[in-house]
Amino acid sequence: MFIGCMSGGLFAGQEHLASLLPDYLGMAPVPATRVESACASGGLALRMGLLSILSGEHEMVLVGGVEKMTDVSGNAATYALSTAADQTYEGFHGVTFPGLYAMVAREYMERYGATRKQLAEVAVKNHANGALNEKAQFQRRISVDEVLQSLLVADPLRVLDCSPITDGASVAILCPLEVARKISQKPLVKISGSGHASDTIALHSRKDILAFSAVEKSAQQAYKMSGKAPGQIDVVEVHDCFTIAELVVLEAMGLLERGHSGPATEAGYTALDGRLPVNTSGGLKAKGHPVGATGVSQAVEVVQQLRGEAGDRQVPNARVGLIQNMGGSGGSSVVHILDAV
Amino acid sequence: MFIGCMSGGLFAGQEHLASLLPDYLGMAPVPATRVESACASGGLALRMGLLSILSGEHEMVLVGGVEKMTDVSGNAATYALSTAADQTYEGFHGVTFPGLYAMVAREYMERYGATRKQLAEVAVKNHANGALNEKAQFQRRISVDEVLQSLLVADPLRVLDCSPITDGASVAILCPLEVARKISQKPLVKISGSGHASDTIALHSRKDILAFSAVEKSAQQAYKMSGKAPGQIDVVEVHDCFTIAELVVLEAMGLLERGHSGPATEAGYTALDGRLPVNTSGGLKAKGHPVGATGVSQAVEVVQQLRGEAGDRQVPNARVGLIQNMGGSGGSSVVHILDAV
């Protein structure tokens, strides 16, 4: 078992999930490993599950993600999340993630002329998708006006630009394709590409705060391993911890040109019925963001899409999906490409 | 990079070491993974490094462990460590690790007739070894009387039965043997065996609190993979978080018969000049126990022994070493066997 969890210690007073989870599942003595890379912990668990199968050491791997974020009160959740940033240089000065992503948004709007409304369109689209997902935290549509009139958190980001505090868990089972052919009655989905990269943990250490180079590099690795180009992707789940994040990561992965995500979102390109549906699950914004669970839940959504089991959210003829999960302000990123077999 | 760390959040307010460490080392965009299994985090990082090389995905892997435990005050360190136990059933009732291991010690003494002095001999031996290790936290010898007269922590365990609170880090570089042959000027050491297992996180859930079945199973896996039997091991580092732990894990791994560890220790069998030198580094007791770093530091000690670089602590003709690292009260365990090439 590989379990992604960001901070069992700060959120729940419980580390050592690598013993607790196999025990509570009745699976001990199965070897279990908790992996952590802040909000990319779930995607990283998926990657470690894949590597452990490729190693030949394991044949059947449970990959899970979990975070229990609502048991703490006051500003404890914001503090716990802030430990994904550089404590010495970012945390010490009081900056938290809404502030960091607000700086990214300001620079993006300045450089490319993106509008406040275009940011809002990301949240509107993801809530529309979440309204079709019975597992989503927020199953209701919102309007651009609601976003623009919602509480200001860190200018220009408002509360409806931000993913919520969420309890959640998700799970996937990995095994070699030849084993899956023998035991599964469902359409099979293959991990054809996997990439993983790091970047400076502090936003201020980067030459360009819009580059998101860990996202770019991890996507390039995944494209190369899978033999797929961005133009061959049918459905995408990305890490929209804030509305601005969806815009910049789509560009960092070459799914849209730099500066084009705002107008493209406004024009419906990334909508459920658009050319490249993004965050059909509702994304972190509407489906919720239990940080350690998010990366695995992205795989669950894309598997459902590739199996044709996504119901009202189904993207017609989806054959290739991409999932992107990142930690902090992009200090780590994990990308996978999934193919219908 | 694979980094073992138990609780960056509770000890240092810093998670996301998978971004921070490659960044601060100037190594970004190298992909990094933090792994956690309480006090077995370091050993698990070593195992994940091994699996990632076996997967064919990576060729040169840095395996590190770290814990910064002394920046917190009051009972915060004891609380942070207690999150390795079952919070709902053990932590809630106020039991911490000295209490859990005290129960193990009581049962061991009752069942096998082990004496209080035999427990003390473990600490005396490990301090004698630590006195020869310039990296040890405590580089001084202690006597049985000092142990027996030291502060009572949880009857029968006294403060000199307990490993200390420690800041520390350790690192190893792994690569395929054929690569190492090309680039290393030093004698080579091969990981010939690796094992990893879980057990119930709560001590009270086990049929036999002396079984330490995760230790037994992970050792059996490592023996099988390496083709080595317990009798072929020349030097051993085990997880002596408390003196009683050294006695029970030696037995769980078949290095001594059940109930024999106490008399064997008293007779010098596990001393530096004994038949099976155990914890030549000083062990967790004297070298220190920065929890996430411990498992990797065990590998460092055994590599030095197998290379003949252990100075005054050198075990003559050491060719095969075993390292054992465990989480909590044995809820997880990782064992590796290292061979001089």
Interface residues (C-beta under 8 A of the other chain):
Chain A: M6 S7 G8 G9 L10 A12 G13 Q14 E15 H16 L17 A18 S19 L20 P22 D23 M27 A28 P29 V30 P31 A32 T33 R34 V35 E36 S37 A38 A40 L44 M48 L50 L51 S52 L54 S55 G56 E57 Y79 A80 T83 A84 A85 D86 Q87 G91 H196 A197 S198 D199 T200 I201 A202 S205 S213 A214 K217 S218 G327 G328 G331 S332
Chain B: M6 S7 G8 G9 L10 A12 G13 Q14 E15 H16 L17 A18 S19 L20 P22 D23 M27 A28 P29 V30 P31 A32 T33 R34 V35 E36 S37 A38 A40 L44 M48 L50 L51 S52 L54 S55 G56 E57 Y79 A80 T83 A84 A85 D86 Q87 G91 H196 A197 S198 D199 T200 I201 A202 S205 S213 A214 K217 S218 G327 G328 G331 S332
